[in-house]
Amino acid sequence: MRSIDRAGFLAIGWLAMFAGICGCRRQIEAPLPIAVQAITLKHEVVTSEMRFTATVREQQRIELSFKVPGTVASILQVPEMEGKQRDLHEGDEVYADASGPLARLDDSDYQRRLQTVFERLAQAQAKQRATEATVTAVQANFARMNALRERGSVAQQAFEDVLARRDSAEAELDGVRREVSTAIVAQQQAEDDLKNCALCLPIAKATISRKYVESGERVQAGQPVFQVMDLASVRVAFGVPDTKINQFRTGQILTVIADAYPGDRFIGRVSKILPAADLRTRSFEIEVTIDEPRSLRPGMVVTLITGHDQSLILLPMTAIGRGETPEETTVFTVVDHGGHKVVHKRRVELDGVYDNRIRLIEDGQSQLGEGEVIVVTGAFRLSEGQEVRVLQSQEPALRIGL
């Protein structure tokens, strides 16, 4: 009787153990919902920033030279320390109205030449007046003789002599008038030559960038004397690929910064967009003018910043998964189903990385839109129709720079 009781006891123990194991299996086969983080998609305004590096150039650079040859008599004097004066040199700023001529030639030869031309013109004009008086007299005599000839009161030979004197006087007058015209042109040329002995600034304000001659030096016509730069405004140029050229237009305002002046900002204006791309770089050159360059100088390196606002839906990279093909991308959306949160896989089309997120193309092949809730962490553990438990998710801050 005791052995039967022991056998029964063992049987009861085995049954209890089997029941416990089966209970554990049933709990494993019914897992709890997977915890995920999710966000609700919405449009947000994104400022896309583009930066380009360029070198400052002067607005224009001009080589100045005398139009006539001669000896440099003087160079513009500018004040120096302790009230002294010195010759103009590189780095000096000059003004067309206030500074006066940058240099002068010895004009004594040109003064004498002008005086000689004046005398020749006066002589030619006096000769013209005398010839005009002679022509007036012979024309009156010819008119009288012609009237007598019509009445038959004068010999043919006398009439022909008067006619010849008239033609000769008129021809002489034509020659004298040409002499006067030539003398007038010579006078104008002499006056211009004398005026060109002074080398003046052709623009309102400039900075001397090169000085090629000194006082007392002989120069030829067209020989460079000074090189000046117009720094009232400066310009910069940079290349833009064809994918970005449509984001620029003439008159557009850009921000300019320079490493030489940290914390200082300059305003640039797009002044020129070349119509064709450079054959070597395949980029379009854009020129920007800085109307108030202040301390900017040619050769300095600057950075141009431009941006535009867009309304986009951005997906975190952690939400993106692979689809059925290598080219297909998907995300999991969270929907309510019978009081439970379940996920469904949706195909998305993407374009462009913005900081740590990717832009959703809404009008393409995407099966996603604003207002939908997507899984941003834990998506790799999910499968279609699986139940999830949504945790609160904090959307990342957006910092855009292209």
Secondary structure, 3 states (H helix, E strand, C coil): CHHHHHHHHHHHHHHHHHHHHHHHHHHHCCCCCEEEEEEECCCEEEEEEEEEEEEEEEEEEEEEECCCCEEEEEECEEECHHHCEEECCCCCEEECCCCCCCEEECCHHHHHHHHHHHHHHHHHHHHHHHHHHHHHHHHHHHHHHHHHHHCCCCCHHHHHHHHHHHHHHHHHHHHHHHHHHHHHHHHHHHHHHHHCCEECCCCCEEEEEEECCCCCCEECCCCEEEEEEEEEEEEEEEEECCCCHHHCCCCCEEEEEECCCCCCEEEEEEEEECCCCCCCCCCEEEEEEECCCCCCCCCCEEEEEEEEEEEECEEEHHHCEECCCCCCEEEEEEEEECCEEEEEEEEECEEEEECCEEEECCCCCCCCCCCCEEEEECHHHCCCCCEEEEECCCCCCCCCCC
